Amino acid sequence: MSLHSSTSELDREFAVPLRTRLMPYILLAPALLVVFVVVFVPMIEAVYTSLFDLVLWKPNAAKFVGLGNYIRLFADPVFWTALWHTAIWIGLTVPLQMGLGLVAALLLNRDFPWRGLARALIIIPWALPSVVIALMWRWIYDPNTGVLNDMLLSVHLIQSAVPWLADPNVALYAVIATLTWQGFPFFAVMILAGLQGIPRSQYEAASIDGATPWRQFVNVTLPGIAPVLATAGLLRVIWVANSMDVIFVMTGGGPGYATHTLPLYAFIKARQNLDFGYGTAIAVTFTILLGAFVAIYIIRTMKEVER
């Protein structure tokens, strides 16, 4: 009986016209072609360029150096500084954005007057262009006319104006605060959607069992929004890792190399110094490191889901 049914299914499958079976692939082909041209061709070109000593202001001196640019990275102290700053940049910005977004989502999920307006206004930092945000926060941090120093001086938290973007020990964290403010609405909106998908009956059952609000948060809320946190966290890691526009506008990578990250360092080498060979080598190395991190993240997340 089983063999007969399998044979019938095969007969039905082959009875379907070839055009019908190929239709999904035909419809996907244009999108795949665009992705290949827009994404993979530049990636292949970048890898190829990274194998050359290619400086645009002396094109006739370009020569093939193989892995020479990658070997050069290991002896470049700025590369290691930028790599460390990139780790700090991602390691602080994403958790801070997620934490603030979670708090905002929990507040916006409550009933209060003008809740709809509050939900609309919270998206403003995320909707503003990065250049506008960077310029706005540069003015906020300005040691002479910035509102931040005025506020801190008025409450006597500081004794003199702090050069937030000119101090090598503070500049990176000041930019991180800016990007945290810009990005937390993304988490707030995503988590709020996840919260609204949790049935109220689960909270009622937990309350009947005597669970405190904290236990309800740990045992009901967090498991309910865990898939949202995992997906949103991965997206923000990728976006924050590649973000360099805010840093470039606010500090240009300075003072010195205090706010250099790998994407910014690759940009400066390739677009300002015109050293395309070395700049693309930095970019390719960063892509490999980020891809490895994303792969590990996805594998671990899938294992957690399977449990």
Secondary structure, 3 states (H helix, E strand, C coil): CHHHHHHHHHHHHHHCCHHHHHHHHHHHHHHHHHHHHHHHHHHHHHHHHCCEECECCCHHHCEECCCHHHHHHHCCHHHHHHHHHHHHHHHHHHHHHHHHHHHHHHHHCCCCCCHHHHHHHCCHHHHCCHHHHHHHHHHHHCCCCCHHHHHHHHCCCCCCCCCCCCCCCCHHHHHHHHHHHHHHHHHHHHHHHHHHCCCHHHHHHHHHCCCCHHHHHHHHHHHHHHHHHHHHHHHHHHHHHHCCHHHHHHCCCCCCCCCCCHHHHHHHHHHHCCEHHHHHHHHHHHHHHHHHHHHHHHHHHHHHHHC
